[in-house]
Amino acid sequence: MKQTDYAYCVARLRARESTMLRQADYDRLLSLKTLQDCVSFLREKKWIEGECSPGECIAYQSRALWQVLQESVPDRKELDILCLINDYFNIKAAVKCHLTGCDASAYYVYPTTLDTQALTKSVNSHEFFRLPGAMGERAAESYQRACVTENGQSADIILDAAAVKALHDYAGQRKKGLDGEVCAFLCDTANIKIALRCAKTNKKSDFIETAISDCVRLRREELISHCLEGQEALMEYLLTTPYSQGAEQYQISGAAYDKWCDDGVIDILSSAKYSSFGFAPVCAYYYAKMNEIRNVRIILTAVESGADMTAVRERMRSVYV
């Protein structure tokens, strides 16, 4: 597909960027005392429509984001990579809920390329082959692992590793594109987070070998080797890599690391805001909107729980516009 085929799509997304929340809007939200006031403000900004709960606010924006992307891009299949993590998360939710008898629809996240009703039906009937591509194979493997071991975590890592491998493969296909660069960053930072958790909980080598996938800018063997040596050795190694800042943030907290990862994606895509063609501006808009949705969720949750707003500001993601 030609880069110029995205001209209409990029122009439409540029226009929608003007409606995104600015720092001043976040400051106003942070100053409000009740959820009702926050929802009223978001309604004034046309971020939501009508009366809705905080959860419905987030769901509304997630659906709207996916709808505008599907309406705008010249090839919808290009969007699949943007929902990869959500897709695998939803498969995990479907498998776990089937095994525990819970309602999976309460745990699905959006946007997703999967038809969630069909996903629930496929998993409940053990018809994993109905899921697209490798997803069906990994879902069946995860389900079998859960049944045999009765260990949900060991089943989860099969799907987590599959998601990271898909990011790795896409990065290899798009080496010269910003979207490929983002996938490389997401692949490596996901593997790092998995390794840090494994080291902290003293996981055995077979678990770690399954959990950690191929990396792009790190050597998988080195990451696994240092992980097996323990937290201190792993951290010393990570501080020598291109992801040293992330390692430093993880030492503060897992939430600080997640924020660093989300902001890092925006940093990679920052140059895309000056481009009028190609898929990179679509990626930039998607991740910028996802950060916006995360910021609103953080604020609404904090207001509801009466959390310290100073701590909330520290968790806020970068503002794109």
Disulfide bonds with the S-S distance in Angstrom:
none
